[in-house]
Amino acid sequence: MRNERSAGASAAPGGVRAELVRSPHGEYLRVDADNPLRTLNSSPWGGGFGWHRHLVNRQVSKFYNEPNPLLEMETFLEREGLEPEATAGMLTAAYVADVGHHAMTWPEEGTAAAGAAVLRVEAWVTVGLGNKARAGAVQDASRLYLETIGTINTIVVVEGALTDAAMVNAVITATEAKAAALQALGVTVDGEAATGTTTDAVLIAATGQGPTYHYAGTATTLGYFIGRTVYEAILASGMKYSEVVQQL
């Protein structure tokens, strides 16, 4: 059986392509780049700072409990024909087919003057809220170990070069946008607004093409774009998640 790839694969910044893959070994969102992307990933596979040509958000069973998840992930990537060392990966029990996606370009396509710098930011988010949480909330320690599955995985691709500090700043902005989107969706924990789930992950990737950005806070154009794309992507995926839960 050959892998099936979605016909509506999107073209992201700087020679980056995204598509949903349905494989005999599972479904996953795959983002490929013509050239290695500078990445900052909070997930163990390809974690921390690195250079990767493939970004993968892989759907696993809610009963996933591998004794050696890194070895299992390496085997999965090899079966899919992906170079493990060239891949940054994330895991989720949420339906990757319900991914939320949003992109922004400034100046808008076709309006930029010849040779002018163009900023493009694109975000993909999968939302699962089975173990929603509120950072900083007081709770019984036993609740931290509930086995309910729910993860919000966020991938952001920026056309440009980001300093290490700007990459970290981008993680902060994406996380703030996640919390704001959950507030807009009315997601609560014990009557208070949820800020995420207990297993969220974020992956920032930069093409290295175009201007160098030293900041990515909400007062900057880059930070504004990151915030907006992540916010809208979470709203889209979160509403799909709610529809699925209502049908159960």
C-alpha positions in Angstrom: 0.0 0.0 0.0 1.4 3.4 -1.0 1.2 6.5 1.0 -1.8 8.8 0.1 -1.1 12.5 0.2 -3.8 15.2 0.3 -4.4 16.9 -3.0 -4.7 20.3 -1.4 -1.1 20.5 -0.2 -0.2 24.1 0.6 2.8 26.2 -0.5 4.4 27.9 2.5 7.2 30.5 2.6 10.5 30.0 0.9 10.1 26.7 -1.0 8.3 25.0 1.9 5.4 22.6 1.2 2.9 21.1 3.6 0.6 18.1 3.1 -1.4 15.5 5.1 0.0 12.0 4.5 -2.1 8.9 5.1 0.3 6.0 5.5 0.0 2.3 6.4 1.9 3.4 9.5 -0.4 6.3 10.4 -1.4 9.8 9.5 0.8 12.8 9.8 1.2 16.4 8.7 4.4 16.8 6.8 6.2 20.1 6.0 9.1 19.8 3.6 11.7 22.5 2.7 13.9 22.7 -0.3 16.7 23.9 2.0 17.3 23.1 5.7 15.2 25.3 8.1 16.6 26.8 11.3 14.4 25.3 13.9 13.6 25.5 17.6 11.5 22.6 18.8 10.2 21.8 22.3 9.5 18.1 21.3 12.3 15.5 22.0 12.7 14.4 18.3 14.9 17.1 16.7 14.4 19.1 19.9 16.1 22.4 20.8 17.9 24.4 18.1 18.7 22.6 14.9 18.6 22.5 11.1 15.9 20.3 9.5 14.3 19.8 6.0 11.3 17.9 7.3 8.8 18.9 10.0 6.4 16.2 11.1 3.3 16.3 13.3 2.4 12.6 13.7 -0.9 11.2 14.9 -0.6 8.3 17.4 -3.1 6.3 19.4 -4.4 7.7 22.6 -3.0 4.6 24.2 0.5 5.3 22.8 2.9 4.3 25.6 6.2 3.2 23.9 9.0 2.3 26.4 11.5 3.9 24.0 9.6 6.6 22.0 12.7 8.0 20.4 13.7 4.6 18.9 10.1 4.0 17.8 10.0 7.4 16.2 13.2 6.7 14.3 11.8 3.5 13.0 8.6 5.3 11.9 10.5 8.0 10.0 12.7 5.4 8.2 9.6 3.5 7.1 8.2 6.7 5.7 11.4 7.4 3.7 12.4 10.4 5.8 15.9 11.0 7.1 15.6 10.9 10.9 18.5 13.4 11.4 16.9 15.8 8.9 13.5 15.7 10.6 12.0 17.5 13.6 9.0 15.6 14.9 6.0 15.9 17.2 3.4 13.4 18.4 -0.3 14.0 19.1 -3.4 11.9 19.7 -5.5 14.7 18.1 -6.8 14.1 14.6 -4.1 15.7 12.3 -6.7 15.8 9.5 -8.4 18.5 11.6 -5.3 20.7 11.5 -5.9 24.5 11.6 -4.0 26.5 9.2 -3.5 30.3 8.6 -1.0 32.3 6.6 -0.1 36.0 6.3 2.0 38.0 3.9 3.1 41.6 4.0 3.0 43.5 1.8 0.2 41.6 0.2 1.0 39.4 -2.8 1.5 41.5 -5.9 1.7 44.9 -4.0 5.4 44.9 -3.0 7.8 47.1 -4.9 10.5 45.3 -6.9 13.3 44.1 -4.5 11.3 45.0 -1.4 11.5 42.6 1.6 8.4 40.5 2.0 7.4 38.9 5.3 5.5 35.6 5.2 4.4 33.6 8.2 2.4 30.4 8.1 1.1 28.3 11.1 -0.4 24.8 11.4 -2.0 23.7 14.7 -3.6 20.5 15.8 -5.9 20.9 18.9 -6.8 18.2 21.4 -8.2 19.3 24.8 -8.5 16.0 26.7 -6.1 17.2 29.3 -6.5 21.0 29.3 -4.6 22.9 32.0 -4.1 26.3 33.4 -0.5 27.2 34.0 0.1 28.6 37.5 -3.2 27.2 38.9 -3.1 25.4 42.3 -4.2 21.8 42.0 -3.7 18.4 43.6 -0.5 16.8 42.5 -2.2 13.6 41.5 -4.0 15.4 38.7 -0.7 16.1 37.0 -0.5 12.4 36.0 -3.9 11.8 34.4 -3.5 9.7 31.3 -6.1 11.5 29.3 -4.7 12.5 25.9 -4.9 16.0 24.6 -2.2 18.0 22.9 -1.9 21.3 21.1 0.9 21.1 18.6 2.0 24.3 16.9 4.3 24.7 13.8 5.2 28.1 12.6 7.3 28.8 9.5 8.8 32.3 8.9 10.4 33.5 5.7 13.4 35.2 7.0 16.4 34.7 9.3 15.8 34.8 13.1 18.4 35.3 15.7 18.4 32.7 18.6 16.8 35.4 20.8 14.1 36.0 18.2 13.4 32.3 17.9 12.8 32.1 21.7 10.7 35.3 21.5 8.6 33.6 18.7 7.9 30.7 21.1 6.6 33.1 23.7 4.4 35.0 21.2 3.0 31.7 19.8 2.2 30.5 23.4 0.5 33.8 24.3 -1.6 33.5 21.1 -2.5 29.9 22.1 -3.8 31.1 25.5 -5.7 33.9 23.9 -7.3 31.6 21.4 -8.4 29.2 24.1 -10.0 32.1 26.0 -11.9 33.0 22.8 -13.1 29.4 22.5 -14.3 29.5 26.1 -12.0 26.6 27.2 -11.9 26.5 31.0 -10.4 24.4 33.9 -12.3 24.5 37.2 -14.1 27.6 36.0 -11.0 29.5 35.0 -9.6 30.1 31.5 -7.3 27.3 30.3 -3.9 28.3 28.9 -3.1 25.0 27.1 -2.8 21.3 27.8 -0.3 19.4 29.9 1.6 18.1 26.8 1.7 21.0 24.3 4.6 21.4 21.9 5.7 24.2 19.6 8.1 24.3 16.7 9.4 27.5 15.1 11.2 27.3 11.7 12.9 30.0 9.7 13.9 29.7 6.0 16.9 32.0 6.4 15.8 33.8 3.3 15.2 37.6 3.5 15.7 40.0 6.4 17.2 39.1 9.8 14.8 39.6 12.7 16.1 40.2 16.2 12.7 40.4 17.9 9.4 38.6 17.6 7.3 40.1 20.4 3.8 41.3 19.8 5.0 44.9 19.3 6.8 43.8 16.1 5.3 43.1 12.7 6.8 39.5 12.8 5.4 39.0 16.3 2.0 40.3 15.2 2.0 37.8 12.3 3.0 34.9 14.5 0.3 35.8 17.0 -2.4 36.2 14.3 -1.6 33.0 12.4 -1.4 30.8 15.5 -4.5 32.4 16.9 -6.6 31.8 13.8 -5.1 28.3 13.3 -6.1 27.3 16.8 -9.6 28.7 16.4 -10.1 26.6 13.3 -8.7 23.4 14.7 -10.4 24.0 18.1 -13.8 24.3 16.5 -13.3 21.1 14.6 -12.3 19.4 17.8 -15.5 20.6 19.5 -17.6 19.3 16.7 -16.0 15.9 17.0 -16.5 15.8 20.8 -20.2 16.7 20.4 -20.7 13.8 18.0 -19.3 11.3 20.5 
